[in-house]
Amino acid sequence: MTAQERRARERADRHARIVATARELAEDQGWDAVTTRRLADRIEYSQPVLYGHFPGGKDEIVAAVALEGFADLARTLRAAIDGRDGRDAVAALTGAYLDFAADRPAVYVAMFDLAALPFAAADTPAPLHEGFDAVRTALGGDDELAEVGWAALHGLATLRRAGRVPAATETRRRERVVDLLDRGRSG
C-alpha cells in the first residue's frame, strides 16, 4: 500500500468515524447536543480536522447522517420484502419502515426534518431513489401509490414519534395501512 493510499484510507476512516459519532450522540442526547466541539472531543481530533472533512460544519454532518440513514432504510426495506409479493410484501414493508423510524429516531429526524436533501429532483441522491424503489416494488410498481404509501408510512412514523397517536393501537394502525395499500396495489 502506498502512502497516498494509506492517507486516503485514514481520511475515509475519520470521515466515517465523525458520521458514526454524530449519529450516536444524536440518538443518545438529541441533535442539539451534536456540536463540532463535542464531536471533535469525542473523536479526539481538532475542530479544524473536522471542518476539513465537513467544511459546512454541523449541517453537512447531519446531511451525511441522513444519507447513511436513507441507505440503511433502503437496505432494510429491500431485505424485508425480498422473496415476498402481494399483501405479504406490503405488510413486510410497513413493519420494516415503521420499525426503522422507531428504532432510529434521531437518524429519521435528520433524514426528513434537518437535512436539506432534494427529493424527486434530478440531483436526488441515489440512497433516496433506492428507498423509493423498494417502496414502489412492494406496492406493485406504481409510482403514485408508492408516493402515497411513503407519505402514509412517514405520517404514521411522525405522529408516533410526536406522541400524537396512542401506542395501544399501533398494531391495528399497521393493519389498516396494510389494508389500504394492498387495496391500492391490487385495485
N, C-alpha and C positions, 0 to 999 in steps of 0.2 A: 504494500500500500504506500502510495506516495504521500508526502507531507501535505500536499494540496487536498488529496482525498481524505486524509485524516482530519484536517481542519474542517472540511465540508461536513463530514460525519459528526464531528463535535458540535458544529453550528446547528445542524439538524436536531441533534440530541438536546441542546439547550433550548431550541425553539419548542420542541415537544414538551420539555420539562416546564417551561413557562406556561404553556397552554394547560397542561395537566394540573399544575399548581393553582392556576386561576380557577379552573373548574372545581377542584377540591375545596378551595377556600369559599367559593360562591355557594357550593352545596352545604357547607358547614355553617357559614355565617351570613350568607346573602351577598348580593352584588355590591352593596355599599361598602362591605369590608374589603373588597378587592381594590387595592391601590397599587400603583407601581412601586411605591416604597415597600409595602408589605411583601409583594411578590419578589422584589429584589432581595429582601432579607431572607425569605423562605428558600429561595433557590441558591442563596449565598453568592450572588453576583451583584455588581453595582447597578444603579439605575441606568447609567449610560449603556451598559451591556444590554439591558432590557430594551431600551429605546433603539439600540442597534438592530434588534430583531423586529421590533414593532414601533416604527417611527411615529405612528398615530396614537401611541400610548394605550390607555385602557380601552378606548373604542375599538381599536384594531385587535386587541387581545380578545375582547368579547366577540368580535366577528369571527375570529379563529375558533373560539369555543363553539360558536353557533354552527360554523361549517362542519366541525367534527361531529356536533350533535346531529345535524342532518344526515351525515354519512352513517352514523350509528343507527339512526332511525330507519334509514333505507335498508341497512343490513338486517335489522330486527324485523321489519315488515316482510322483506323477502323470505327470511328464514321461517317466519310464521305461516306464510301462505304457500310455501314450497310443497308441491305434491297435493295441494288441495284445490278444489274448484267449487263453484256454486256457493251455496249457503255456508258450507264449511270454511271456504276461503274468506267470506265476508265476516264470519264470526272470529276467525283467527286474526284477521286484520284489525277488527275492532278491539279485541282484547290486547293485542300487541301494542297498538297505538296508545290506548288509554293507560296501559301499564307503563309504557315508556315515559309518558308525560308525568305520571305519578311518582315513578322511581327516580327521576332526574329533574326535579322542579326548577332548579337554577339554570340548568342547561336549556330546558324548554323555554324559560323566560328569555334567555339570551337569543334563542332561535327565532322567537316570534315577537318579542317586545323591545329588545335592546339593540340588536344588530340591524344595521341598515343594509340588508341584503335584497337584491332585486328579485322579485317573483314574476313569473310569466313574462319575461323580457328576453331580448337577445343575449344579454350578458348574465343571465341567471346561472349561478354556479352548478356544476354537474351534480353534487350531492342533493340539491333541491329537486332537480329533474328525476334523479333516481328514486327518491321517496315518492314523488308523484306517480312515477311509472309503476311502483309497487301497488299503490292505491288503485290506479287505473286497471292493472292486471286483475286484482281481486274483484273489481267491480265490472268485469266483463269487457274491458277495453273502451268504455265510453268516457270521453274527456269531461263532458258536462257532469255526468254522475260522479266522476272522480273529484271534481271541484266541490260539488255539493257534499259528497261523503267526507272529504277532508275538512270542509267547513263544519260539518256536524260533529266530527270527532274532536276537532280543535275547540269548538264551542263547549262541548261537554268537559273536556280537559281543563279549560279555562274556568268554567263555572265551578268545577270541583275544587280546583286549586284555591279559588277565592272563597270557598265555603258557602257558596250560594245554592247548592243542591244537597239534600240530605244524604249522608253516607249510607243510611239504611236502605235506600232504594237504588243503589249502584247497580246491582245485578239486573234488576228489572229495566233500568235505563239502557244498559248494554243490549239486552234482548230486544228492546224496542228499536234501537238504532239498527241492529242486525236485520230485524223485520223490514224496516223502511228501505234500507239499502239493498237488501235482497230482492224486494219487490221492484225497486227501480232497475236492478240488474236484469231481472227476468221479464220485465214488462216493457 
